[in-house]
Amino acid sequence: MKTWAKVGIGCLVVLILCCIIGIVVSIYSGGKILSLFGGLGGAKQMAADVKAIQNLDTQYPFTAPENGNVEESRLQAYIAVATGIKTAMEPYEGWIKTHQNHEKGNWKDVKEALTMSAAYVGAMRKGLDEQKMSPKEYHWIAAKMREAEEEGGPGPSEAQKQMVDGSVQVLQQQMDQPGTTPEAKAQLQGQIDKLKATLAEGSGAEASPNRQLYLKYASELKACDLKEFRDIRVE
């Protein structure tokens, strides 16, 4: 497993990554490090989860397409995985802020860091397996969406976004009303899909397929953005 983090998110966040490295190394070193940590913070479970994640590359092999374009269905699967990880990590956002400027920690911090790391790895294992996705594919999609985000382009204005979001909300409310027939729901869903597609079209004809896909799912991608944890890799 490779790990790294952005500079400046706090020394103890880097400690989290060091703990993860130590646990993974223990898998290949006869369990000496694992014996040191014992059961602290779910260390044993984290080691098992890391190995399971690595095995997913064999179970769900992935080869990046030559055109470099992300399939919409796989982006939806990626969003589901990232959303699960973000949900698991929400309790620790306060911990990050509290320790942002700390330069020294103690054994309690190490235990909390291990618990946080175990939650991250466990949520990733669960999400990847449910979506039949390898860590290689997960990280590839994440990288492609970052590229698409940075690609820029004019995109839709804030007013256009608000108008589309408002229209989608109204249509969704109509779908949820009692007595709405399946046929009517299908028509309403088609209108919602067309409205969302206008956000991608607003980026201009020269926008790449990944850029258009990013714009279509921008709100979902922002909602599941892992922020401080986005640069942790498990593969």
VMD Tcl script that draws the C-alpha trace (Angstrom):
set ca {
  {0.00 0.00 0.00}
  {1.29 3.43 -0.90}
  {0.45 6.37 1.36}
  {1.05 10.09 1.32}
  {-0.66 13.31 2.39}
  {-0.64 16.98 1.53}
  {1.82 19.07 3.50}
  {0.21 21.22 6.14}
  {-2.73 19.15 7.37}
  {-1.04 18.48 10.72}
  {1.77 16.29 11.98}
  {-0.60 13.78 13.51}
  {-2.34 13.22 10.20}
  {1.03 12.16 8.83}
  {1.28 9.89 11.87}
  {-1.91 8.20 10.71}
  {-0.24 7.30 7.46}
  {2.87 6.06 9.26}
  {0.70 3.80 11.39}
  {-0.93 2.38 8.27}
  {2.49 1.71 6.75}
  {3.56 -0.06 9.93}
  {0.51 -2.29 9.93}
  {0.96 -3.26 6.31}
  {4.66 -3.94 6.78}
  {3.72 -6.30 9.62}
  {1.91 -8.53 7.13}
  {5.23 -9.22 5.46}
  {7.46 -9.23 8.53}
  {6.03 -12.03 10.65}
  {3.62 -9.82 12.59}
  {6.23 -8.14 14.82}
  {4.74 -4.68 14.43}
  {1.25 -6.07 14.76}
  {2.25 -7.70 18.05}
  {3.51 -4.33 19.28}
  {0.21 -2.60 18.59}
  {-1.88 -5.55 19.69}
  {-5.57 -4.86 19.20}
  {-5.28 -1.09 19.44}
  {-7.61 0.77 17.12}
  {-8.56 -2.32 15.17}
  {-5.01 -2.88 13.95}
  {-5.54 -6.57 13.21}
  {-8.73 -5.90 11.28}
  {-7.02 -3.13 9.35}
  {-4.24 -5.50 8.29}
  {-6.85 -7.98 7.06}
  {-8.75 -5.23 5.22}
  {-5.59 -3.99 3.49}
  {-4.80 -7.48 2.24}
  {-8.40 -7.94 1.09}
  {-8.26 -4.65 -0.82}
  {-5.06 -5.71 -2.53}
  {-6.71 -8.98 -3.57}
  {-9.50 -7.03 -5.30}
  {-7.09 -6.13 -8.10}
  {-7.10 -9.83 -8.97}
  {-10.77 -10.40 -8.26}
  {-11.89 -7.37 -10.30}
  {-9.05 -6.77 -12.79}
  {-9.01 -3.36 -14.44}
  {-7.25 -2.03 -17.50}
  {-7.59 1.66 -18.23}
  {-9.24 2.29 -21.63}
  {-6.97 3.64 -24.34}
  {-9.13 6.72 -24.81}
  {-8.86 7.55 -21.10}
  {-12.61 8.12 -20.76}
  {-14.49 7.15 -17.61}
  {-17.72 5.22 -18.14}
  {-20.74 6.84 -16.49}
  {-21.77 3.63 -14.73}
  {-18.30 3.25 -13.21}
  {-18.29 6.88 -12.07}
  {-21.57 6.18 -10.30}
  {-19.91 3.16 -8.64}
  {-16.93 5.33 -7.64}
  {-19.25 7.92 -6.09}
  {-20.94 5.17 -4.07}
  {-17.57 3.99 -2.71}
  {-16.33 7.50 -1.91}
  {-19.63 8.37 -0.22}
  {-19.30 5.34 2.04}
  {-15.75 6.30 2.98}
  {-16.76 9.91 3.67}
  {-19.62 8.77 5.88}
  {-17.24 6.58 7.88}
  {-14.75 9.45 8.27}
  {-17.21 12.19 9.28}
  {-16.76 11.54 13.03}
  {-13.04 12.28 12.65}
  {-13.30 15.69 10.94}
  {-13.34 17.34 14.35}
  {-10.25 15.37 15.35}
  {-8.37 16.71 12.36}
  {-9.29 20.31 13.21}
  {-8.38 19.85 16.86}
  {-4.93 18.47 16.02}
  {-4.27 20.74 13.06}
  {-1.42 22.67 14.68}
  {-0.18 20.09 17.16}
  {3.46 19.16 16.83}
  {3.58 16.52 19.56}
  {1.30 13.63 20.29}
  {0.94 10.91 22.88}
  {-0.06 7.25 23.00}
  {-3.76 8.22 23.09}
  {-3.26 10.07 19.80}
  {-1.62 7.00 18.29}
  {-4.61 4.86 19.30}
  {-7.05 7.40 17.83}
  {-4.97 7.62 14.66}
  {-5.09 3.84 14.27}
  {-8.84 3.81 14.83}
  {-9.29 6.49 12.20}
  {-7.09 4.63 9.73}
  {-8.96 1.38 10.37}
  {-12.28 3.11 9.68}
  {-10.97 4.48 6.39}
  {-9.57 1.16 5.19}
  {-12.63 -0.79 6.35}
  {-15.03 1.52 4.53}
  {-12.94 1.33 1.37}
  {-12.89 -2.47 1.46}
  {-16.66 -2.65 1.93}
  {-17.41 -0.12 -0.80}
  {-15.05 -1.57 -3.38}
  {-16.35 -5.09 -2.87}
  {-19.98 -3.97 -3.10}
  {-19.31 -2.13 -6.37}
  {-17.07 -4.90 -7.76}
  {-14.27 -2.38 -8.17}
  {-10.53 -2.79 -7.75}
  {-8.44 -0.17 -5.93}
  {-6.62 0.37 -9.22}
  {-9.86 1.39 -10.93}
  {-10.95 3.49 -7.95}
  {-7.78 5.57 -7.89}
  {-7.76 5.86 -11.70}
  {-11.27 7.31 -11.72}
  {-10.37 9.69 -8.88}
  {-7.37 10.96 -10.86}
  {-9.43 11.36 -14.04}
  {-12.10 13.36 -12.26}
  {-9.47 15.64 -10.74}
  {-8.07 16.22 -14.20}
  {-11.56 16.96 -15.49}
  {-12.16 19.39 -12.62}
  {-8.93 21.22 -13.39}
  {-9.63 21.20 -17.12}
  {-11.76 24.27 -16.59}
  {-13.73 25.84 -19.35}
  {-16.55 28.32 -18.94}
  {-19.13 25.84 -17.68}
  {-22.61 26.87 -16.57}
  {-23.08 30.02 -14.53}
  {-24.15 29.89 -10.90}
  {-27.57 31.19 -11.92}
  {-27.93 28.38 -14.45}
  {-26.94 25.81 -11.84}
  {-29.51 27.16 -9.38}
  {-32.23 27.17 -12.02}
  {-31.51 23.57 -13.01}
  {-31.27 22.44 -9.38}
  {-34.61 24.11 -8.62}
  {-36.29 22.47 -11.59}
  {-34.88 19.07 -10.67}
  {-36.19 19.47 -7.13}
  {-39.69 20.27 -8.38}
  {-39.69 17.28 -10.71}
  {-38.40 15.02 -7.94}
  {-41.22 16.16 -5.67}
  {-43.70 15.28 -8.41}
  {-42.15 11.81 -8.69}
  {-42.48 11.28 -4.95}
  {-46.16 12.21 -4.80}
  {-48.53 9.36 -3.95}
  {-50.36 8.06 -6.98}
  {-47.68 8.89 -9.51}
  {-47.76 6.06 -12.05}
  {-44.59 4.23 -13.14}
  {-45.02 5.69 -16.62}
  {-45.23 9.22 -15.24}
  {-42.19 8.59 -13.04}
  {-40.21 7.42 -16.07}
  {-41.14 10.58 -17.97}
  {-40.21 12.80 -15.02}
  {-36.89 10.99 -14.62}
  {-36.19 11.57 -18.31}
  {-36.77 15.29 -17.82}
  {-34.44 15.30 -14.81}
  {-31.71 13.56 -16.81}
  {-32.07 16.10 -19.64}
  {-31.83 19.02 -17.22}
  {-28.68 17.61 -15.65}
  {-27.20 17.08 -19.10}
  {-27.58 20.80 -19.81}
  {-24.93 21.50 -17.19}
  {-22.45 19.42 -19.17}
  {-23.51 21.01 -22.44}
  {-22.92 24.42 -20.91}
  {-19.19 23.70 -20.82}
  {-18.95 24.06 -24.60}
  {-18.54 21.68 -27.51}
  {-14.78 21.32 -26.98}
  {-15.06 19.95 -23.46}
  {-13.64 16.44 -23.12}
  {-15.95 13.51 -22.35}
  {-14.54 13.34 -18.83}
  {-15.12 17.07 -18.34}
  {-18.71 16.73 -19.46}
  {-19.18 13.75 -17.14}
  {-17.62 15.68 -14.27}
  {-19.97 18.62 -14.81}
  {-22.96 16.29 -14.88}
  {-21.98 14.79 -11.51}
  {-20.23 17.81 -10.00}
  {-22.61 18.11 -7.04}
  {-22.31 14.41 -6.21}
  {-18.51 14.49 -6.51}
  {-18.25 17.53 -4.26}
  {-20.55 15.90 -1.71}
  {-18.28 12.83 -1.45}
  {-14.97 14.75 -1.61}
  {-12.72 13.19 1.04}
  {-10.78 16.46 1.54}
  {-7.92 15.76 3.99}
  {-8.19 12.03 3.33}
  {-8.35 12.20 -0.46}
  {-4.60 11.60 -0.92}
  {-4.45 8.38 1.09}
  {-3.97 5.46 -1.29}
  {-4.67 1.82 -0.57}
  {-3.59 -0.53 -3.34}
}
mol new
graphics top color blue
foreach p $ca { graphics top sphere $p radius 0.5 }
foreach p [lrange $ca 0 end-1] q [lrange $ca 1 end] { graphics top cylinder $p $q radius 0.2 }
display resetview
